[in-house]
Amino acid sequence: MSFDYLMTDHPAWQADGEGFHRLVTDDKEAAWLITVRGSRATFRAVSGERPPPLVATFVAPSPAQPQAAPIHQALSAIGTVGRLHNPSLWDALATAIVRQVIRAGQARRLYRGFCLRFGSGVALSGETDIHSFPSPARVLTLSDDDFTHSGMAFKRRPLRHAARAFLAHGETWSKLSPSVLVKELQTVPGIGPWSAGAAVADWSNDWALYPYGDLAVRTWARRASPDQYWPTDEPSFVRAWRRVTGDSLATYTALTLALGCRHSGSV
């Protein structure tokens, strides 16, 4: 599957000057090294024999209602956007926890630093390697000092709660429908509607489940269509976004987020 741009919202993506790399695991001990060059992604199996994850593509649909025309014009101009489906529900949940409350740049640094210290790694070339997020079992072996020295002291409790819950319920969670899973994840202490929706959207690639009233969507919607009226408060924006996007809510949400984190396959 080819695409014009790669959506690099997930903090595991790393650029090397020629393209992007990401070490991806599933929740059954399979792992792949993904390399994106130009408009195509290649996969190298690191462990396990499972099929590699999919790269979904998003293209702006024709607007179903007149009020969608302005933002449709901006989103259609970026062409086809590819996004890797995250095969690990654990990683998706942990990533959402790391992203809570802080800016994307800081979350990326914390996520990568934590992976480097405690996650499994694979060599890219020479002395360069790349790491995945530590497993839930590994997270539960870490001391308070491990979290503190990684800058993750304030993420310690929710990550531990999530790790325990995932070890107990992860297999059952993976069989739930995405919409039901969003509700189920919120039974874990420290996981609210934003974290649950962001995690399930990452894992399922169903962006109708993403908390589309958040600051990122509001910011890029305004930049994409500055002459269009967008409410400033979250509840009113959510209602307006649903009305404008209609049946294409998932695709419009993904593409709007991609405005802030899309790159060509070569850098």
Secondary structure, 3 states (H helix, E strand, C coil): CCCCEEECCCCCCEECCCCEEEEEECCCCCEEEEEEECCEEEEEEEECCCCCCCEEEECCCCCCCHHHHHHHHHHHCCCCEEEECCCCHHHHHHHHHHHCCCCHHHHHHHHHHHHHHHCCEEEEECCEEEECCCCHHHHCCCCHHHHHHCCCHHHHHHHHHHHHHHHHHHHHHCCCCHHHHHHHHCCCCCCCHHHHHHHHHHHHCCCCCCCCCCHHHHHHHHHHCCCCCCCCCHHHHHHHHHHHHHHHHHHHHHHHHHCCCEECCCC
